[in-house]
Each structure stands twice: as structure tokens, then as C-alpha cells.
Amino acid sequence: MSETTKDRKTKDRTNRSQQLTRSNTSRLEIRIPEEDKKLIERAAKTSHATTTGFVLQAVRQAAQDVLRREQVTVVPPDFYEAMVASLNEPDEANTALSRAAARAQEIIRKA
């Protein structure tokens, strides 16, 4: 293979890779004080990460933490014990619900 063909194939691969990367990403821009930017850049450098990678990791972690807290309900231990105990007790009869279920069965039989 000539050098020109090899260069062209490498360039084509690079272009395809860049297109894939662009199509799978979106842009998020923020304005921050210069001192915060310097702090973030210094922390990223210390972590051996790019500024973008460092910020993305930190923001992703914060977002996951917020959503995790949203999905978890914390209750006092005595409330939890009472709730678990109530699950082991037999159900109380609900006459209105029993009548509605019987009525539904009648309607289904007639249909």
C-alpha cells in the first residue's frame, strides 16, 4: 500500500470515529466564576483527568445521589417494625370490596 492510501484510510477511520462521537453526545454549557474554574481544573489535573471528564463524573455522581435519595424512604425503626408486623397479620374483611367483587362475578357470568 502506498503512503497516500494508508493516510487516507486512517483519515477516514478518524472521521467516522468523530462522527460517531458527535452523534452520541450533546453539549452542556455553564457559566461559573473564574476562581471555581481554576479550582476544578486544578482538581482535574490532580486526578489525572480532563476537566470535562472530571466535571462529568462529579455531576453524574451528584445526579445519581439526588435520584437515589428520591427513591428511598427512611422511617423510624419502631414504625418499620410495626409495618412489617402488620404484613404478617390476616387481612380484615372488607364488606364493600367483597360485594363489589361478587357483583363483578355476576356481570361476567351474564356476559
C-alpha positions in Angstrom: 0.0 0.0 0.0 1.3 3.4 -0.8 1.6 6.0 1.9 -1.2 8.1 0.4 -3.7 5.2 0.6 -2.7 4.4 4.2 -3.1 8.0 5.2 -6.5 8.2 3.5 -7.7 5.1 5.4 -6.5 6.5 8.7 -8.2 9.8 8.0 -11.5 8.0 7.0 -11.4 6.0 10.3 -10.8 9.1 12.3 -13.6 11.0 10.6 -16.0 8.1 11.2 -15.0 7.9 14.9 -15.5 11.7 15.3 -19.0 11.4 13.6 -20.0 8.6 16.0 -18.8 10.6 19.0 -20.6 13.7 17.9 -23.9 11.8 17.2 -23.8 10.1 20.7 -23.1 13.2 22.7 -24.7 16.6 23.5 -23.4 19.8 24.8 -23.9 21.3 28.2 -22.5 24.8 28.9 -22.4 26.6 32.2 -21.0 30.0 33.3 -19.0 29.9 36.5 -16.7 32.3 38.4 -13.1 32.2 37.2 -11.9 31.0 40.7 -14.3 28.0 40.5 -13.0 27.1 37.0 -9.4 27.2 38.3 -10.3 25.1 41.3 -12.0 22.5 39.0 -9.1 22.5 36.6 -6.6 22.0 39.4 -8.6 19.1 40.9 -9.0 17.5 37.4 -5.2 17.7 36.9 -4.6 16.3 40.3 -7.0 13.4 39.5 -5.2 12.8 36.1 -8.5 13.5 34.3 -9.6 16.0 31.7 -11.6 18.9 33.0 -14.6 17.6 31.0 -14.2 14.1 32.4 -13.8 15.4 36.0 -16.8 17.6 35.8 -18.9 14.9 34.1 -18.0 12.3 36.7 -18.8 14.7 39.6 -22.1 15.9 38.1 -23.2 12.4 37.2 -22.4 11.2 40.8 -24.4 14.2 42.3 -27.3 13.5 40.0 -27.4 9.8 40.9 -27.2 10.7 44.6 -30.2 13.0 44.3 -32.3 10.4 42.4 -31.3 7.7 44.9 -32.5 9.8 47.8 -35.7 10.3 45.9 -36.3 6.6 45.7 -35.5 5.7 49.3 -37.9 6.3 52.2 -36.4 6.4 55.6 -38.7 5.7 58.6 -38.0 5.4 62.3 -37.3 1.8 63.5 -40.5 1.5 65.5 -42.6 2.5 62.5 -40.8 -0.1 60.3 -41.2 -2.9 62.9 -45.0 -2.1 63.1 -45.3 -2.1 59.3 -43.6 -5.4 59.0 -45.7 -6.9 61.8 -48.9 -5.7 60.1 -47.9 -7.6 56.9 -47.9 -10.9 58.9 -51.5 -10.3 60.3 -54.5 -11.7 58.5 -56.5 -9.2 56.3 -59.6 -7.7 57.8 -62.9 -8.4 56.0 -63.9 -5.5 53.7 -67.6 -5.9 53.0 -67.9 -3.2 50.4 -65.0 -4.8 48.5 -66.5 -8.3 48.8 -69.9 -7.0 47.5 -68.1 -5.3 44.5 -66.2 -8.5 43.7 -69.4 -10.6 43.9 -71.2 -8.1 41.6 -68.3 -8.2 39.1 -68.5 -12.0 39.0 -72.3 -11.8 38.4 -71.7 -9.4 35.5 -69.0 -11.6 34.0 -71.3 -14.8 34.2 -74.1 -12.9 32.5 -71.9 -11.7 29.7 
